Amino acid sequence: MAYPRDIVHCYGQLASTMAQMVVLAQARDWGALPAAQAQCAAIVDRLRAIEPTVVLGPADAAEAQRLIICIQSDQAIVNGIVKPQLERLVEKMSVLQQRKSLDKAYGKAH
């Protein structure tokens, strides 16, 4: 059985992990981001499992709301850093694929 503090605790863990992801993204530590993202996904799965079974009181609801606002803010920061990097990567991959297709069409092998 889950308790209201379990939900608040999960949101606290999620906020902490998202704050860590901000630091990782700002440091361009791309290798560490997937593990942090997996940790976030596990916490969200836990929340999905327990949240429908628990009713939060006013104080816990306010704390959860405060944490959700922090999570959303940090998520926007991470997305703002990561999304342009992914777009550049996709663009480079497209250029390489086009080059490979041209090389193949004209008999140039790599």
Order of alpha helices (4+ residues) and beta strands (2+ residues): alpha-alpha-alpha
